[in-house]
């Protein structure tokens, strides 16, 4: 699994100081990264969700309209990523290119988080490589999706903060523990 956030500097600092809250600054706004919970905390911003996208066109939108998310996903290029996160820290994210990407979903519960990777309904245990913004990622062949898939999965999350039941979900939570 992978998680791309606002700042390369924040990532570097969080690796050097893996305890407590790490501060980063982006777009003149203080952002706190809770390394223990592995999530961004944005104090004082009462919102339901935030959409972040990277690559050639970096973008952050608070309380995005669906059309903003959809338009940016449809512009997905090589090595891009996008993440849509709600106020509980649940999120859907994707990385790769328009015709070869992976989509992941994280849900927070009382016992911690659960993390899944999306795939189509055909199971193929063979591994495949997707080139993401931080380098190659290995997924199962049936987990190589397209932007059209990402649009459907982000829409389900945007509207109801849940995973789409049209896709197969492989639990990879243990990879983070």
C-alpha positions in Angstrom: 0.0 0.0 0.0 1.0 3.6 -0.4 -0.1 7.0 0.8 0.7 10.2 -0.9 0.2 13.5 1.1 0.8 17.2 0.7 4.5 17.6 1.2 7.7 15.7 0.4 9.2 17.6 3.3 6.6 16.3 5.6 7.3 12.8 4.5 11.0 13.2 5.0 10.5 14.7 8.5 8.0 12.0 9.4 10.6 9.3 8.6 13.2 11.1 10.7 10.8 11.8 13.6 8.2 9.0 13.5 6.5 10.1 16.7 3.8 12.6 17.5 2.7 15.3 15.1 4.8 16.7 12.3 4.1 20.1 10.9 4.2 21.0 7.3 3.2 24.1 5.4 1.3 24.1 2.1 -0.6 26.9 0.4 0.0 29.1 3.4 -2.0 26.8 5.7 -0.6 24.7 8.6 -1.1 21.0 8.1 -0.4 18.5 10.8 0.6 14.9 10.0 -0.2 12.4 12.8 2.5 9.8 12.3 0.9 7.4 14.8 -2.5 7.4 13.0 -1.0 7.9 9.6 -3.3 10.7 8.6 -3.3 14.4 8.0 -5.0 16.7 10.5 -6.1 20.1 9.4 -7.0 22.1 12.6 -9.7 24.6 12.5 -11.2 23.6 9.1 -14.7 22.3 9.5 -15.2 20.3 6.4 -16.5 16.9 5.3 -13.9 16.1 2.7 -10.8 17.2 0.9 -9.5 16.2 -2.6 -5.8 16.2 -3.3 -4.1 15.4 -6.6 -0.5 15.4 -7.8 1.7 15.0 -10.8 2.0 17.7 -13.4 -1.1 19.6 -12.0 -0.9 19.7 -8.2 -4.3 20.5 -6.6 -6.0 20.6 -3.2 -9.7 21.3 -2.9 -11.7 21.5 0.3 -15.3 20.4 0.1 -15.0 19.5 -3.6 -18.0 19.3 -5.9 -18.1 16.0 -7.7 -17.4 17.7 -11.0 -14.1 19.0 -9.7 -13.0 15.5 -8.7 -14.2 13.9 -11.9 -12.6 16.5 -14.1 -9.2 16.1 -12.4 -9.4 12.3 -12.6 -10.1 12.4 -16.3 -6.9 14.5 -16.7 -4.8 11.7 -15.1 -1.3 11.4 -16.6 1.7 9.2 -16.1 2.9 9.1 -12.5 -0.2 10.9 -11.1 -2.0 10.3 -7.9 -5.3 11.5 -6.3 -6.9 11.1 -2.9 -10.3 11.9 -1.6 -10.5 12.0 2.2 -13.4 12.5 4.6 -13.3 14.2 8.0 -12.9 10.8 9.8 -9.7 10.0 7.9 -11.3 7.4 5.6 -10.1 7.8 2.0 -10.0 6.4 -1.5 -6.8 7.0 -3.5 -5.3 6.1 -6.8 -1.9 6.2 -8.5 -0.4 5.3 -11.9 -1.5 6.5 -15.3 -4.9 6.8 -17.1 -4.9 3.2 -18.5 -2.9 1.5 -15.7 -3.6 2.5 -12.1 -4.3 1.1 -8.7 -7.1 2.2 -6.3 -7.0 1.8 -2.5 -9.5 2.5 0.2 -9.0 3.0 3.9 -11.7 2.9 6.6 -11.1 3.9 10.3 -12.8 1.8 13.0 -12.5 1.6 16.7 -9.7 -1.0 16.4 -7.7 1.0 13.9 -7.9 1.2 10.2 -8.7 -1.4 7.5 -7.1 -1.0 4.1 -8.1 -2.6 0.8 -7.0 -2.5 -2.9 -9.6 -2.6 -5.6 -9.7 -5.1 -8.4 -12.1 -6.3 -11.1 -14.1 -9.5 -10.6 -11.6 -11.8 -12.4 -9.0 -13.2 -10.1 -5.5 -13.5 -11.4 -2.7 -14.0 -8.8 0.0 -13.0 -11.2 1.7 -9.7 -10.3 1.8 -6.6 -12.4 3.7 -3.3 -12.1 2.2 0.1 -12.1 4.5 3.2 -12.3 3.4 5.6 -9.6 4.7 9.0 -8.5 7.1 7.4 -6.1 8.3 4.6 -8.4 7.0 1.2 -9.3 4.2 -0.5 -7.3 3.4 -4.2 -7.5 -0.3 -5.3 -7.6 -2.1 -8.4 -8.7 -3.0 -8.4 -12.4 -6.8 -8.1 -11.7 -6.0 -4.9 -9.6 -4.8 -3.0 -12.6 -7.6 -0.6 -13.3 -8.3 2.4 -15.5 -9.4 6.0 -15.0 -12.9 5.0 -15.8 -12.8 2.6 -12.8 -11.3 5.2 -10.6 -14.1 7.7 -11.5 -16.7 5.1 -10.4 -14.8 4.3 -7.2 -14.3 7.9 -6.3 -17.9 8.7 -7.0 -19.1 6.0 -4.6 -16.8 7.4 -1.9 -17.8 11.1 -2.7 -21.5 10.4 -2.5 -21.6 7.9 0.4 -18.1 7.5 1.9 -18.1 3.8 1.1 -16.6 1.2 -1.2 -18.3 0.3 -4.4 -19.6 -3.3 -4.4 -19.0 -3.5 -8.2 -15.4 -4.3 -7.5 -13.4 -7.0 -5.7 -11.6 -5.7 -2.6 -8.4 -7.4 -1.2 -7.7 -6.6 2.4 -4.1 -5.4 2.8 -4.4 -4.0 6.3 -1.7 -6.3 7.7 0.9 -4.7 5.4 0.6 -1.5 7.6 1.0 -3.2 11.0 
